[in-house]
Amino acid sequence: MKIESLKIQNFRVFADVTIQEIPSLALFVGANGSGKSTLFDVFGFLRDSLQNNVHVAVTRRGGFKELRSRGCDGPISFDVKFREPDGPLVTYQLEVREQDGRAIVGREILRYRRGQHGKPWHFLDFSDGEGSAVTNEVDYGMPDAEMQREQQRLESPDILAIKGLGQFERFKVVSSFRRLIERWHLSDFHIHAARPSQEAGYAEHLSPEGDNLALVTQYLYERHREVFDRILERMKRRVPGVSQVEAAETVDGRLVLRFQDGSFRDPFIARYVSDGTIKMFAYLVLLHDPAPHPLLCIEEPENQLYPTLLGELAEEFRDYARRGGQVLASTHSPDLLNAAGIDEVYWLEKRDGHTQVFRARDDEQVRALLDEGDTLGALWKQGLFGGANP
């Protein structure tokens, strides 16, 4: 799945923003407070709404009045357009409003069209907890197919229809989209969480904080040795001196990560290894997951990494995208921007209390200076990205 555009209305600093032609790797820069974290929290909000309900998602963010853009009326709304490989462009629309002090789903639509023309099929259309969904999706694409709709009423108007119906096999498109959202990954990696030893257990995927890194390393070594060997080979290239990584069990049944430096006889446990070494290894584990996430949102991946590694990290991001994923990252690093193409960079600029998003490709001056040999990182440091000054 690849998200191609995103429209946000009345969500914190984003009163009315549309980001179009989103590439497989997109980097976002902006001053502190411009909304980089809020942009990624759009995906976190949708996932929280699916896992719980919209009232819980809103309450966790301070309540409806705090979440809705200041000075704005109307519902909080999102419009996400995405495409499966070689599939049609699918649109998911969600409006969240307040009723009797509780956040509810005002409108929810999932639609796409047959071919390039014609009226889009609304595979799901709900308002205030009631609506309909198409049940004969297997006939999609047949020219004479007539849609068969089934009326449904959800248990509560704060529940997403894609949650309530996505568990049923007959709603295939709805179920597919639900699984996609469930697998979105918002990385909030903390070095201190990845260092300590951990109770022996089982984990297949790296957690957002990275606190199960040792467990996932053990899982990859035991169940996906070819993936583990690929990670280790890349680790050796990215961090000179590292010759082996292992998840070792201690006498009290805990797991610790151990890094072998070829210059020394004994390995170092994670607590004595540099922050950059652990973080690079964690990113490689995340990016080489045997069951990759369709979307990764990563905040400031440059933290703790040596600047020369950032170009290689950008290549790892692109390799992940070539294998079908999508990476959105916020950054304050000119070195990471220098490793990006002009189509991969956006900046956030706050004006009159609300944020707009601009694409580097659309700025004539930026394009001209790049053609003359400047780099994106240098142009950002010179203050040429609007109000997104470093």
ChimeraX attribute file (.defattr): number of C-alpha atoms within 10 A of each C-alpha:
attribute: neighborCount
match mode: 1-to-1
recipient: residues
	/A:1	18
	/A:2	20
	/A:3	21
	/A:4	18
	/A:5	16
	/A:6	20
	/A:7	16
	/A:8	20
	/A:9	21
	/A:10	23
	/A:11	25
	/A:12	21
	/A:13	25
	/A:14	25
	/A:15	21
	/A:16	17
	/A:17	19
	/A:18	16
	/A:19	16
	/A:20	15
	/A:21	13
	/A:22	20
	/A:23	18
	/A:24	21
	/A:25	24
	/A:26	22
	/A:27	26
	/A:28	24
	/A:29	27
	/A:30	25
	/A:31	16
	/A:32	13
	/A:33	13
	/A:34	24
	/A:35	23
	/A:36	23
	/A:37	16
	/A:38	16
	/A:39	20
	/A:40	19
	/A:41	17
	/A:42	15
	/A:43	20
	/A:44	18
	/A:45	19
	/A:46	20
	/A:47	22
	/A:48	20
	/A:49	20
	/A:50	20
	/A:51	17
	/A:52	15
	/A:53	22
	/A:54	25
	/A:55	24
	/A:56	18
	/A:57	21
	/A:58	22
	/A:59	14
	/A:60	13
	/A:61	14
	/A:62	10
	/A:63	17
	/A:64	22
	/A:65	13
	/A:66	13
	/A:67	17
	/A:68	24
	/A:69	22
	/A:70	16
	/A:71	9
	/A:72	14
	/A:73	10
	/A:74	13
	/A:75	22
	/A:76	24
	/A:77	22
	/A:78	24
	/A:79	19
	/A:80	19
	/A:81	21
	/A:82	20
	/A:83	15
	/A:84	12
	/A:85	10
	/A:86	7
	/A:87	9
	/A:88	14
	/A:89	19
	/A:90	20
	/A:91	21
	/A:92	18
	/A:93	16
	/A:94	20
	/A:95	18
	/A:96	24
	/A:97	21
	/A:98	18
	/A:99	12
	/A:100	6
	/A:101	11
	/A:102	16
	/A:103	23
	/A:104	25
	/A:105	28
	/A:106	20
	/A:107	22
	/A:108	24
	/A:109	21
	/A:110	25
	/A:111	19
	/A:112	17
	/A:113	18
	/A:114	15
	/A:115	11
	/A:116	9
	/A:117	7
	/A:118	8
	/A:119	11
	/A:120	15
	/A:121	15
	/A:122	18
	/A:123	23
	/A:124	23
	/A:125	18
	/A:126	24
	/A:127	18
	/A:128	20
	/A:129	21
	/A:130	17
	/A:131	19
	/A:132	19
	/A:133	26
	/A:134	20
	/A:135	18
	/A:136	17
	/A:137	17
	/A:138	12
	/A:139	13
	/A:140	14
	/A:141	11
	/A:142	9
	/A:143	8
	/A:144	8
	/A:145	12
	/A:146	10
	/A:147	16
	/A:148	13
	/A:149	15
	/A:150	13
	/A:151	11
	/A:152	15
	/A:153	15
	/A:154	17
	/A:155	10
	/A:156	15
	/A:157	23
	/A:158	23
	/A:159	23
	/A:160	27
	/A:161	30
	/A:162	24
	/A:163	20
	/A:164	19
	/A:165	19
	/A:166	19
	/A:167	15
	/A:168	11
	/A:169	12
	/A:170	16
	/A:171	21
	/A:172	19
	/A:173	21
	/A:174	25
	/A:175	18
	/A:176	14
	/A:177	18
	/A:178	22
	/A:179	14
	/A:180	14
	/A:181	20
	/A:182	15
	/A:183	15
	/A:184	19
	/A:185	22
	/A:186	22
	/A:187	21
	/A:188	15
	/A:189	21
	/A:190	14
	/A:191	20
	/A:192	12
	/A:193	13
	/A:194	23
	/A:195	22
	/A:196	19
	/A:197	24
	/A:198	19
	/A:199	16
	/A:200	17
	/A:201	14
	/A:202	12
	/A:203	16
	/A:204	17
	/A:205	21
	/A:206	23
	/A:207	17
	/A:208	16
	/A:209	16
	/A:210	23
	/A:211	20
	/A:212	24
	/A:213	30
	/A:214	31
	/A:215	25
	/A:216	24
	/A:217	25
	/A:218	25
	/A:219	19
	/A:220	22
	/A:221	17
	/A:222	11
	/A:223	12
	/A:224	14
	/A:225	13
	/A:226	12
	/A:227	16
	/A:228	24
	/A:229	15
	/A:230	14
	/A:231	23
	/A:232	20
	/A:233	14
	/A:234	15
	/A:235	20
	/A:236	17
	/A:237	13
	/A:238	18
	/A:239	15
	/A:240	11
	/A:241	15
	/A:242	19
	/A:243	17
	/A:244	16
	/A:245	24
	/A:246	19
	/A:247	22
	/A:248	19
	/A:249	17
	/A:250	13
	/A:251	7
	/A:252	8
	/A:253	13
	/A:254	16
	/A:255	23
	/A:256	25
	/A:257	26
	/A:258	20
	/A:259	22
	/A:260	18
	/A:261	17
	/A:262	13
	/A:263	10
	/A:264	9
	/A:265	8
	/A:266	11
	/A:267	20
	/A:268	15
	/A:269	19
	/A:270	21
	/A:271	17
	/A:272	11
	/A:273	16
	/A:274	12
	/A:275	19
	/A:276	17
	/A:277	19
	/A:278	21
	/A:279	21
	/A:280	23
	/A:281	21
	/A:282	22
	/A:283	21
	/A:284	20
	/A:285	22
	/A:286	24
	/A:287	22
	/A:288	20
	/A:289	20
	/A:290	14
	/A:291	10
	/A:292	19
	/A:293	24
	/A:294	21
	/A:295	23
	/A:296	25
	/A:297	23
	/A:298	21
	/A:299	21
	/A:300	21
	/A:301	22
	/A:302	22
	/A:303	15
	/A:304	15
	/A:305	17
	/A:306	14
	/A:307	14
	/A:308	11
	/A:309	16
	/A:310	22
	/A:311	16
	/A:312	15
	/A:313	20
	/A:314	20
	/A:315	14
	/A:316	17
	/A:317	23
	/A:318	19
	/A:319	16
	/A:320	23
	/A:321	20
	/A:322	12
	/A:323	11
	/A:324	17
	/A:325	20
	/A:326	26
	/A:327	23
	/A:328	20
	/A:329	23
	/A:330	23
	/A:331	19
	/A:332	23
	/A:333	19
	/A:334	21
	/A:335	20
	/A:336	23
	/A:337	25
	/A:338	19
	/A:339	18
	/A:340	21
	/A:341	15
	/A:342	21
	/A:343	16
	/A:344	20
	/A:345	22
	/A:346	23
	/A:347	23
	/A:348	25
	/A:349	22
	/A:350	19
	/A:351	11
	/A:352	5
	/A:353	14
	/A:354	20
	/A:355	21
	/A:356	18
	/A:357	21
	/A:358	21
	/A:359	21
	/A:360	20
	/A:361	15
	/A:362	12
	/A:363	14
	/A:364	10
	/A:365	14
	/A:366	20
	/A:367	15
	/A:368	11
	/A:369	13
	/A:370	15
	/A:371	10
	/A:372	9
	/A:373	8
	/A:374	14
	/A:375	20
	/A:376	26
	/A:377	18
	/A:378	15
	/A:379	18
	/A:380	23
	/A:381	15
	/A:382	11
	/A:383	12
	/A:384	16
	/A:385	24
	/A:386	14
	/A:387	15
	/A:388	21
	/A:389	18
	/A:390	16
